[in-house]
Each structure stands twice: as structure tokens, then as C-alpha cells.
Amino acid sequence: MKEQLTIALSKGRILKETLPLLAAADIVPAEDIFSSRKLIFDTNHPHIKLVVIRATDVPTYVEYGGADMGVAGKDVLMEHGGEGLYEPLDLEIACCRLMVAGMKDAQPVQGRMKVATKFVNVTREYFARQGAQVDIIKLYGAMELAPIMGLADRIVDIVDTGNTLRANGLEPMEHIADISSRFVVGQPSMKMKHRQIQPLLDKLAGAIEAKREEKSA
């Protein structure tokens, strides 16, 4: 009898782009996730369940065994630190960039710079590598407001098209990392359930390769 496997999925854009890859790997939810208020979903495999949670919670659930595997953006994994996790697959979805941004034509900051972000750990490490001392202000959204309202000199945030920055008079300034969604596996699960998890990883890798070839065709 197969052991139960649980996959934690991030809500939002990542979820929409993850489900087709799971389907290509023969994992399909038993009902429409987007029309349900449930958080746990059965699949076409009795031993595989999906849980849909906040992206920032996925690494924690996987690290502490609440889920065996999960899908989260590289930005979230960088902020989390990746403890207790294997990161075997880049799903190549929900691609964007993590960047420093500020007001257009902003002058260099004299003295300690104030930086607004929800990526506190990543931001601290990035500026430490630059040898810069910064004061970090944690915000949970609408980062673009911080420089406009004089709360911060710069922001660190995810940039996709850059349209939101431009619409608010900001521009990207420094590139921190390219971001995409990753498939992660908890270290205990990989050890204890490897015989079940590895074939799933192989199928997902095949689905990613097929999608890549389709794009380049």
C-alpha cells in the first residue's frame, strides 16, 4: 500500500501555472480548486492530496512535515532560508525579478538608506554584500507608496513587467535575483518516501522539458 503524499500549493498566479504541470505528470484535483473554499483536495490518486495555502507558508509546511512537497517562488524560499528543504526542480513558471527600485532620477542617498520591503532577510543580506548600511522597514504590500510618501529611499520588491513601478514614478535600479517557482521536498519525506516521490519528480521534469520544447518550437 502506498504512503500518503501531500503537496502544498501556493495560492494565486503560481497555482494557475502549477496545475497544468501537475496534470501533465498525471496528478489532477478531484474538483475545481478555484470554485471551492476548501483547503485540502483529493486527486485522481487516493494516496496524493493537495493543500492550497499562502505562498509564504509553503516552505514552513514542507520543512516541518505538514506537507511532503510544495511549490513556492524562489523569492519566498530565499527569504525563508531553505532550511530542511531539497529544491530538485525549477518549474520555470511565474517568472519575474527581485529588484531594488526607487523614484525616477533619484539622487544617491547620503548616510544610511531606508529600504521598504517584505523580503527583510534577503534585503539585509544583499546590502551587507554591497557593504552598505541600511534601515529596513517591513511592509506587506503597496511598496511603491513608500518612496512617494517619504517613508523610504528605496524598495526591494518583485518586478514583472515594471508597469506598476512606472505608473507610480519609480524605476528598477539594481537586480538582486531572477525568480521562478520551484518544487521543494522536505528532507525527511525524501528519505522516507523516496520510492514514491522520485517517479513524481521524473514526471514533472518531463512535463517541464516538454513545455520548454513547445515554447522553442
C-alpha positions in Angstrom: 0.0 0.0 0.0 1.3 3.4 -0.9 2.0 6.0 1.8 0.1 9.3 1.8 1.7 12.1 -0.1 0.7 15.8 0.4 1.7 18.6 -1.9 1.4 22.2 -0.7 0.5 24.7 -3.5 0.8 28.5 -3.4 -2.4 30.5 -4.0 -2.8 32.9 -6.9 -0.8 33.1 -10.1 1.5 30.2 -9.2 -1.4 27.9 -8.6 -2.8 28.6 -12.0 0.5 27.8 -13.7 1.3 24.8 -11.5 -1.9 22.8 -12.1 -1.2 22.2 -15.8 2.3 20.8 -14.9 0.8 18.5 -12.3 -1.8 17.4 -14.9 1.0 16.6 -17.3 2.5 14.5 -14.5 -0.9 12.7 -14.1 -1.9 14.5 -10.9 -5.3 16.1 -11.2 -7.5 17.5 -8.4 -10.8 15.7 -8.0 -12.7 19.0 -8.1 -12.3 22.6 -9.3 -9.9 24.2 -6.9 -10.8 27.7 -8.0 -14.6 27.4 -7.3 -14.1 25.8 -3.9 -13.5 27.3 -0.4 -11.8 24.1 0.7 -8.1 24.0 1.5 -7.4 20.3 1.1 -8.2 18.5 -2.1 -8.3 14.8 -3.2 -6.7 13.9 -6.5 -7.1 11.1 -9.1 -4.6 9.2 -6.9 -6.1 8.0 -3.5 -2.7 8.5 -1.8 -2.0 12.0 -3.1 -3.6 15.2 -1.6 -3.2 18.8 -2.5 -3.3 21.7 0.1 -3.7 25.3 -1.1 -2.1 27.8 1.3 -0.3 31.2 1.3 2.9 31.1 -0.7 4.9 32.3 2.3 3.7 29.4 4.4 4.7 26.6 1.9 8.3 26.3 2.9 7.3 26.1 6.6 4.7 23.4 6.0 7.2 21.3 4.0 10.1 21.9 6.4 8.1 20.7 9.4 6.3 17.8 7.7 2.8 19.4 7.3 3.3 18.6 3.6 5.8 16.3 1.9 6.4 18.6 -1.1 5.4 22.0 -2.2 5.6 24.7 -4.9 6.9 28.2 -3.9 8.6 31.1 -5.6 12.3 31.4 -5.3 11.8 34.8 -3.6 9.8 33.1 -0.8 12.5 30.3 -0.5 15.3 32.8 -0.3 13.5 34.7 2.4 12.8 31.5 4.3 16.4 30.3 4.0 15.6 26.9 2.6 16.3 25.0 5.9 15.1 21.4 5.8 14.3 21.5 2.1 15.5 20.0 -1.1 14.9 22.0 -4.3 15.1 19.5 -7.1 13.1 21.3 -9.8 12.8 24.7 -11.3 9.3 24.7 -12.7 10.1 27.7 -14.9 6.7 29.3 -14.2 5.7 32.7 -12.6 9.0 34.2 -13.8 9.9 37.7 -12.6 12.8 39.5 -11.0 13.6 40.7 -7.4 14.9 44.2 -7.7 15.8 47.4 -5.8 13.7 50.3 -7.1 13.3 53.9 -6.3 11.9 57.2 -7.6 12.9 58.0 -11.2 16.1 60.1 -11.3 16.5 59.7 -7.5 19.8 61.0 -6.2 22.3 58.8 -4.3 21.4 58.6 -0.7 23.8 60.2 1.8 24.2 58.2 5.0 22.1 55.3 6.0 19.5 54.4 3.4 15.9 53.4 4.3 14.6 50.4 2.4 11.0 49.2 2.5 10.3 45.6 1.7 8.6 42.4 2.8 11.8 40.5 2.0 13.7 41.5 5.1 16.3 38.7 5.2 17.1 38.9 1.5 17.4 42.7 1.6 19.6 42.7 4.7 22.0 40.1 3.1 22.0 41.9 -0.3 23.0 45.3 1.1 25.5 43.6 3.5 27.3 42.1 0.5 27.4 45.6 -1.0 29.0 46.9 2.2 26.0 49.3 2.7 24.3 50.0 5.9 20.5 50.3 5.6 17.5 50.6 7.8 14.9 48.1 6.7 11.2 48.9 7.0 8.9 45.9 6.7 5.8 46.4 4.7 3.3 43.8 3.4 2.1 45.4 0.2 1.9 48.6 -1.9 5.7 49.0 -1.7 5.6 51.8 -4.4 4.0 54.1 -1.9 6.9 54.1 0.5 9.3 56.4 -1.6 6.4 58.5 -2.8 5.3 59.2 0.8 8.9 59.7 2.1 8.8 56.6 4.2 11.8 55.0 2.4 14.5 55.9 -0.1 14.3 52.6 -1.9 12.2 49.5 -2.1 13.0 45.8 -2.7 10.2 44.0 -4.5 9.2 41.6 -7.2 9.1 43.2 -10.7 7.3 41.5 -13.6 6.6 44.0 -16.4 7.6 47.1 -14.4 4.3 48.8 -15.3 3.3 49.4 -11.7 6.7 51.0 -10.9 6.4 53.3 -13.9 2.8 54.2 -13.2 3.9 55.4 -9.8 7.0 57.3 -10.9 9.5 54.6 -9.9 12.1 52.7 -11.8 14.1 49.5 -11.2 17.7 50.2 -10.2 19.5 47.0 -9.1 18.9 43.4 -10.0 19.0 41.0 -7.0 17.8 37.7 -8.4 15.8 36.1 -11.2 12.7 34.4 -9.7 10.7 31.4 -10.8 8.6 28.8 -8.9 10.4 25.8 -7.5 9.3 22.3 -6.5 10.6 21.6 -3.0 10.7 18.4 -1.0 11.1 18.0 2.8 14.3 16.2 3.8 12.5 13.6 6.0 10.0 12.9 3.2 12.6 12.5 0.6 14.4 10.0 2.8 11.3 8.0 4.0 9.2 8.2 0.8 11.8 8.4 -1.9 10.5 5.5 -3.9 7.1 7.3 -4.3 8.5 10.8 -4.7 11.2 10.2 -7.3 8.8 8.9 -10.1 6.7 12.0 -9.5 9.8 14.3 -9.8 10.7 12.4 -13.0 7.3 13.0 -14.5 7.3 16.7 -13.6 10.8 17.1 -15.1 9.4 15.6 -18.3 6.5 18.0 -18.3 8.8 20.9 -17.8 11.0 19.8 -20.7 8.0 19.3 -23.0 6.8 22.8 -22.2 10.2 24.2 -22.9 10.4 22.4 -26.2 6.9 23.6 -27.1 7.9 27.2 -26.4 11.1 27.0 -28.6 9.3 25.2 -31.5 
